[in-house]
Amino acid sequence: MQPGQGEFSALFLDAVLTGDGIHAQPALEHQPLANLHPVLELLGQIAPADHLQLTRGIIRTQAIYLDRHLRHRRLIVLGVSHLGRFQHLNLEQTVIHSPATIGGPILMHGPEIQQTSPRLWLIGGTGEGPVVAERLLQRGWHLTVSVVGATAALAYRPHPGLTLRVGAIDGEQGVWEELAAAESVGWPYAVVVDASHPFACLVSRQLAAVCKQRRQRLIRLLRPTLPGAATILPSLETLRSRSLQGHRLLLAIGARQLKQALACSPGARHFARLLPSPRALQLAMAAGLAADQVACLRPGSELEVERSLIRRWRITTVLARQSGGATEQLWRQLCAGPGPELLLIGRPAEPAGVEALSQTCLLEALVLPQ
C-alpha cells in the first residue's frame, strides 16, 4: 500500500485455512505481501503466509459493497478503510478466499454453508445484541447480524453459525435486497429481529415497512422501563418549559441533537459527554461548545469516571435519553439521592403493528423444536 492511501484495515468473518488463495491485482502479482502475515495473526492460529498461494489475473480493480456482495460466511477481505468505515471497501490490496468457487459477483467464500438450520437476521448493536445472538446460536439458529460500525462488531464472538455485516443498511431498499437475496439462494430468513437502539427510529420504521410488504415476520426487541426518580420529557423541544437559568447542564444525548438542546435551554451553562469520534467532536464544536465543555468517553465507562466528571464540572442537571439500557441505568445511579436532577427524553413510540417482545419473551418465542 502506498503512503497516504489510508490505514490498512480488515473485515474478518472467519479464519484463513491452509491452501487458501490470494488473488491479487496484476500490479501486485509478483510482489511479496510482507505485511499480510502480521495482519492475519489477529485471527489466531492460521497457516503461515508462505503457505498461501499467489495467483494472477483473478480480480479487477472495483468496488465491493457490503450489502450486495458479502453474503457468505468464512469470508475475509483486506482493503483500505475510508474514514474508518467498512461500508465501502476498495479492493486496492488483496482478497483472500477459500479454493471453492461460485457464480455471480461474489469473489470469494469458504466451504458451503449447510442450509439446514433456520436463518435469522438480527439488527443489533452493543446492547442486548451480543447476548441474544449467543443464546440463539446455542439453540441452533444461523444468524446474520448487522451492526453499523466495526467497534460494535467486536462485541460478537466468532461462531460457525454467525455472519457479521458491518455498515449502515441502505434504507428500505437495503432491507428489501437483503431479504430478497436470502430467498434467491433458497434459504430465506424465518425471522427478522430488530434489536437496534430505541432511538434509532428510522431503522425501525424501514424494517417495519419492508417486512409488512413482504409478509416477513419481524420481532422488535423491547428494552425494559427502568425504575427510579427522573423527569420524563415527551421530546427534546419540551426542554424549553424547564426553568434552567443558571443550571450547569450535562448533555448526554449524543452529538446529533446538541445544537437543538442548546437552543432549548438558553439560560443554562452547557457541557457534553460524547463518544470519542471525530464526527461527534465536529458537531459539538459546531453547536458552540468549547473544548473544556466536552468529554469524550467510550460506552461502559466506569461509574467513578463519570462521577468525577460531574464533580469537576459541578453539574446540577443531567439530560439523557430513556433508552432502557445500561447507559440510562448509569445516569440513574449517578443522579440518585443528593446527586444532580435527571431529565430523560422519553422513548419514541414503536412502529404500529410490529410484534414487540422483551428479551425473555423473545428467547422463549424462538425456541426451536428438538
N, C-alpha and C positions, 0 to 999 in steps of 0.2 A: 504494500500500500504506500502510495506517495504521501509525503508530508502535506498536511493541510486538507486531507480528504475527510477528516473526522476520526473519532475513536473507533477502533476495531471492536465490534460487538457481535454477540451471537444469540440466537434463539435456540435453546436446547429442548427438544421434546423426547429424546431418548439417547441411549449410549451408542457410540460407534463400535462396530464389530470388526474383527479381523477379516480382511478381504473386501471391506467396503471400498468403493472407488472414489477418487477425487476427480471431478470434472472441472477443468479449468478453462478459462478463455485462452485463445491462441497466444495472446501476449504473455501468458503465464505458463504455457505448456512445459517449457524446459527449464523453468526457474525452480530452485529449491524453495519449498514453503517452510522456511526456518521457524516462523512464528506459530505454525499450526499446532505442534505438539504441546507447548505450554498452555495454549487456549483449551485444548481438548482434555488436559489433565483436570480441568474443573469438573469433568464428568465422572471422575473416579477411575476405575480400572478400565483401560482401553488398550487397543493394540498400539504398539509403538508406531510413530509416524512413518518410519521407513518401511513398514509392512503395508502401508496404504499405497494403492496403485494409482499412478498418474496416467490419465488417458487424454486423448486430444480430440478437438473438434466436436465436443458433445453439446455445449450450450453456446448461446449467443448473448451479447450484452442486451439485457432487457430488464424490465421492472417486474417484480413479483408483488402481488397484493395479497395480504394475509387471508382476507375473507374469501378470495376466489381460488387460491392455489394451495394453501397449507391445510389440506383436509385429511391428511393421513398421519397417524401417529408414527413413531420411530423416524422422525424427520429432523434433520439438523440443517440449518442454513447459517453460514458465516458470511457476514457482509458488513456494509458501512451503515451505522445507525445515524440517521439525521436528527439532530437536536434531541438525542436520547430517546427517540420514539421508534417503535418497530412497525408502525402502520404501513410504512413503505420502505422496503429493503431493496437497494440496488445491488444486483449481483456483479459487483466490480471485483470480487475476490474469488472465492472458492465455494463450490457446492459439494457437500459430502452426502452420499446416499448408499443404500444397500444395493446389491447387484440386480435385484429383480426389477423388471420394467413393466410399465403400464402405459396405456394410450392416453391421449388428451394432453392438457397443458401442464400436468404435474411433472416436474422434472426429476423428482426422486422420492423414494419412500422405502420403508422397511418391509419385513415379512408381512404377508397379507393378514389383515385383522379377521379374526373369527367372528362372523356376524351372527352369533348365536345369542349373545347377551342382549337384553333390551337396552335401548340407547336413550340417553337423557342429555338435554342441553341446559347447562347451568350458567346463568349470567350472574356473576358474583364479584366479590372484591376481597378485602382482607378481614371482613367482619365474620359473619357466620359461614361464609362460603367454604373455607377450607374444612371446617368441622363437618358440615353437611356432605361435602364431597367424600371425605374419608368414610363416613358411615354408609353412603350409597355404594361406594366401591366395595366395601366389605360384604354388601348384600348381593353383589353380582351385577350391578349396573355398569354399563360402559358410558363414561362421561365425556362430553366435550364442555370445557369450562372456558368462558370468555371473560377476560379481565382487560381493563383499559391500559394499564402500564406494566412494564417489566418488573417493577418493585412488587406489585400485587401478586405477580406470578410466583414469586419466591415463597409465598405462604403455602403453596400446594406441593406436597411431597410427590416425587415421581412414582408412577404406578403403571403397570401394563395396560390397565383399562382406562387411563386418563389421557385425554388430548387437550393441550392448552392452546388457546388462541390469545394473542396479545395485540391489542389495538382496539380503537373505538369501532363500534358497529356502525355501518354506513346507513343509518336511518332505517325507515321501513323497507327500503329496497334491500339493504343488507340482511335484515331479518328474513325477508322473503327468499332471498338467494340461498341463505343457509339452510332453511327448511326444504327448499326445492332440491338442493344438491344432495341432501340426505336421502330424499325419496328417490332421486335418479339412480343412486347406486344400490337401491333395494334394501336400504337399512334406515328407514325413517326414524325420527325421534318419537318415542312413545309419549314423552312429557317434556315440556319446557318449564324450567323453574327460574323465576325472576327473583334473585337474591341481591339485586342492586340496592344501593343506598336509598333510604326512604325519600331523600330529597332529589334523587335522580329521576325526576318526574317525566322528562322527555323520553328516556329509555323505556320506562314502564308503559307509557302511552303507546309507543311504537310497537312494543311486543304485544300489547293487548289488541291493537288494531289488526295486525297481521295474523295473529293466531285466531282471531274471530273470523276473519275472511277465509282462512284455510281450515277452519274447524279443528285446529290443533289444541290439544289440552295444554293449558297454561295454569301454573300454580304460582301465586305471589307469596313469598315468604314474609310473614309479618313479624316485626320486632315487638317485644312487649312494651307496655306502658309502665314506666318506672315510677315507683313511689317517691315521696319526699316533697319538701316545700320548694315551690318555684312558681313564678308567674308566667302563664302561657299566653303568648301574643298570637292572635289569629294570623298575622302577617307581619313582615318587617315594617310595612308602612305604618302600622299602628304604634310603632315606637314613638311616633310624634306626640301621642297622647300622654306619654310619661313625662313627669317633671324631672329632668336630668340636669338642670342647671348646676354647674359646679361639681357634678359627679365625675369620677375617674372611671371611665367605661372601657372594659376589656372586650374586644370584639373577637369571638371565637366561632365565626360563621363561614369561614372560608374567604378566599380573596375576591371572588366574583361580585359579591354584594357589598364590599367595603364602601364604595363611593355612595351607594344608596343609604347605607347605615349612617354614615357621617352626615348626610343631608337630613336624615330623620331625627338627629339628636344634636342640633347645633349648639346647645349650651354646655355639652359635656367635653371633657378632656379625653381624647381617644387614644387607645392602644390596641394593638392587634397581635394575635397569636396565629401564625400561619404555618403551612407546610414548607419545608425547605426546598423550594423550586424557584428558578429564575422568573417564571411567569407570575407566581404569587407575589414576589417582590416588586415586579414591574407594576402590577395592579395596585399594590399598596402605595408605592410612590406616586402613581397617577392619581390616587384618591387624595393625596396631600399629606400623607403620614411621613414623618421624618424617620431617620434610621434608628434613633433612640426610642421610637414609639412602636417598634416592630420586633417580635421574637419569632424565629423560625425553629420549630421543633418537630420531630417526627411523631407520628401517631404512637400512642402507647408509652409516652414519656413517663418517667416515674412521678408519683404523686408529689414528692418533695420538690422536684424541679419546678413543677407548675406552681406549687405553693410559694416557693421562693420568688417566682416571677410576680405573683400577686403582691407579696410583701414589698418587693423592690419598687413597683410602680404605685403602691398604695391604692390598689383597686378597691372601689366601693361597689361597683356593679359589673356583673358579667352577662354578656349577651351571647347565648349559644343556641343550638338547634335541638329540637326534641326528636333526636334520631333514634332513641330507644336502645342504643348500643353502648359500648364501653366508653366512648367519649362523653356522652351525656352523663353516664354514671360517675365519671371522673369529676365533672363540674359540680354535680350534686354533692359529692364528698367534700370538695374544696369550699363550697358555699354553705355547708351545714353549720348550724349553731351561730356563733358570732361572726361568721365569715361574710363575704360580700353578698349583696342581693343577687339572685339568679333569675334572669329573664330568658325564656325559651321561645323561639319561634315555633309555632305549632306545626305538627307534622302534616304534610299535604294529604288530601284525600286520594285514595287509590282509584284507579280506573274502574268505572262501573262494570258490573257483570263478571269480574275476574274472581276465580276461586282463590281465596286467601286463607292461609293456614299458618299457625305458629310452627316453630321449628319441631316441636314434639309431634304435633299432629301431622306435619308434612312427612316426617320419617315414618310414622305409623301408616300413612296412606300409600307409601312407596315400598312396602314390604313385598318382596317377590315370592311367589309360591315355590315351595321346595320340590 
